[in-house]
Amino acid sequence: MRKKYIVRLSVGERGLLEEYIKKQMGTSSKVRRAQVLLMADADGPCWTDAEIADAYGCRTKTVENIRERFVTEGFAVTLNGQERKKPPRPNLLDSKQEAKVIALRLEPPPKGYSNWTLRLLARRVVELGIVDTISYETVRRTLKKTKSRTGRSSTR
């Protein structure tokens, strides 16, 4: 099958990729992208996508995506990845509010309930006036951050 995206590396790019691979510079995915680009080079080994995927333990679609990104977006973006367009979500609760939610979770549940549910906790947090509105998903993220080990013994 004829390739739609042909990788042609310059001497400088090839040397940089070889250095990344030799020194294992960066993340494992960055090193893998460097390996794929080197083997996909039309002026170099020119392996098929299937051979590259087998050699480096990835899927052929990954190799195709790397080829396409190299041709459409350039060498630097292909190797380093893209920067985030949206910043990560800010914390919706400050540290005092988080502490109150965690303390509420450690209290016994209301009458008629055997355990706290996330929705019940969210409703109770609003009733107590800790925040004006809160979703149960925010409560879940807050409790997950604490990595609480309630109910487990401290010995291993």
C-alpha positions as CSV (number, residue, x, y, z in Angstrom):
1,M,0.0,0.0,0.0
2,R,1.3,3.4,-1.0
3,K,1.9,5.8,2.0
4,K,0.1,9.1,2.1
5,Y,2.5,10.7,4.6
6,I,6.2,10.2,3.8
7,V,8.8,11.0,6.5
8,R,12.0,12.6,5.3
9,L,14.4,13.6,8.0
10,S,17.2,16.0,7.7
11,V,20.7,15.1,8.9
12,G,20.3,17.3,11.9
13,E,16.9,15.8,12.8
14,R,18.3,12.3,12.4
15,G,21.2,13.1,14.7
16,L,18.9,14.6,17.3
17,L,16.6,11.5,17.3
18,E,19.6,9.1,17.6
19,E,20.8,11.1,20.6
20,Y,17.4,10.9,22.2
21,I,17.3,7.2,21.7
22,K,20.9,6.6,22.8
23,K,20.6,8.6,26.0
24,Q,17.0,7.7,26.7
25,M,16.2,11.5,27.0
26,G,12.7,12.4,27.9
27,T,9.7,10.2,28.5
28,S,9.3,6.7,27.2
29,S,6.7,7.9,24.7
30,K,9.1,10.6,23.4
31,V,11.8,8.0,22.9
32,R,9.3,5.7,21.1
33,R,8.3,8.5,18.8
34,A,12.0,9.1,18.1
35,Q,12.4,5.4,17.3
36,V,9.4,5.4,15.0
37,L,10.5,8.5,13.1
38,L,14.0,7.1,12.6
39,M,12.7,3.8,11.2
40,A,10.0,5.5,9.1
41,D,12.5,7.8,7.4
42,A,12.2,7.3,3.6
43,D,15.9,8.1,3.2
44,G,16.9,5.7,6.0
45,P,15.7,2.2,6.8
46,C,12.1,2.9,5.5
47,W,10.5,0.1,7.5
48,T,6.8,-0.6,6.9
49,D,4.3,0.5,9.6
50,A,3.7,-3.1,10.6
51,E,7.5,-3.8,11.1
52,I,7.9,-0.6,13.2
53,A,4.8,-1.5,15.3
54,D,6.2,-5.0,16.0
55,A,9.7,-3.8,16.8
56,Y,8.6,-1.1,19.2
57,G,5.5,-2.6,20.8
58,C,2.9,-0.2,19.5
59,R,0.0,-0.4,17.1
60,T,0.2,0.4,13.4
61,K,-2.3,3.2,13.9
62,T,0.2,4.9,16.3
63,V,2.9,4.7,13.6
64,E,0.5,6.2,11.0
65,N,-0.5,9.0,13.4
66,I,3.2,9.8,14.1
67,R,3.9,9.9,10.3
68,E,0.9,12.2,9.7
69,R,1.8,14.5,12.6
70,F,5.3,14.8,11.3
71,V,4.2,15.8,7.8
72,T,1.4,18.1,8.9
73,E,2.7,19.7,12.1
74,G,6.4,19.4,11.9
75,F,9.3,17.8,13.7
76,A,9.2,19.6,17.1
77,V,5.5,19.0,17.6
78,T,5.7,15.4,16.6
79,L,8.6,14.7,19.0
80,N,7.5,16.8,22.0
81,G,3.7,16.7,21.6
82,Q,1.4,19.7,21.7
83,E,0.8,22.1,24.5
84,R,-2.6,22.0,26.2
85,K,-5.0,24.4,24.6
86,K,-7.1,24.6,27.8
87,P,-5.5,24.9,31.2
88,P,-6.3,22.3,33.8
89,R,-9.5,22.8,35.8
90,P,-8.9,25.0,38.9
91,N,-9.7,23.7,42.4
92,L,-13.4,24.4,43.1
93,L,-12.9,24.2,46.9
94,D,-10.2,25.9,49.0
95,S,-8.3,23.9,51.7
96,K,-10.7,24.9,54.5
97,Q,-13.7,23.8,52.5
98,E,-12.0,20.5,51.6
99,A,-11.2,19.9,55.2
100,K,-14.9,20.4,56.1
101,V,-16.0,18.0,53.4
102,I,-13.6,15.3,54.6
103,A,-14.6,15.8,58.3
104,L,-18.2,15.5,57.2
105,R,-17.4,12.2,55.5
106,L,-15.9,10.9,58.7
107,E,-19.0,11.6,60.7
108,P,-21.7,8.9,61.0
109,P,-24.3,9.1,58.1
110,P,-27.8,10.6,58.8
111,K,-30.6,8.5,60.2
112,G,-32.0,6.2,57.6
113,Y,-28.7,5.7,55.8
114,S,-26.1,3.1,56.5
115,N,-23.3,4.9,54.5
116,W,-22.6,8.3,53.0
117,T,-23.2,8.5,49.3
118,L,-21.6,11.2,47.2
119,R,-24.9,12.8,46.4
120,L,-25.9,12.8,50.0
121,L,-22.6,14.4,51.0
122,A,-23.0,17.0,48.3
123,R,-26.5,17.9,49.5
124,R,-25.3,18.1,53.1
125,V,-22.4,20.3,52.2
126,V,-24.8,22.8,50.6
127,E,-27.2,22.6,53.6
128,L,-24.4,23.4,56.0
129,G,-23.4,26.4,53.9
130,I,-19.9,25.3,53.2
131,V,-20.5,26.2,49.6
132,D,-23.4,27.6,47.6
133,T,-23.5,24.7,45.1
134,I,-21.4,21.6,44.6
135,S,-21.7,18.5,42.4
136,Y,-21.2,15.0,43.7
137,E,-18.3,14.7,41.2
138,T,-16.4,17.5,43.0
139,V,-17.0,15.7,46.3
140,R,-15.6,12.5,44.8
141,R,-12.5,14.3,43.6
142,T,-12.0,15.9,46.9
143,L,-12.3,12.6,48.8
144,K,-10.1,10.8,46.3
145,K,-7.3,13.3,46.8
146,T,-7.1,12.4,50.5
147,K,-6.4,8.7,49.8
148,S,-8.1,8.0,53.1
149,R,-7.7,4.4,54.3
150,T,-10.8,4.3,56.5
151,G,-11.8,0.8,57.6
152,R,-8.3,-0.7,56.9
153,S,-5.9,-1.7,59.5
154,S,-2.5,0.0,59.8
155,T,-0.5,-3.2,59.7
156,R,0.4,-4.8,56.5
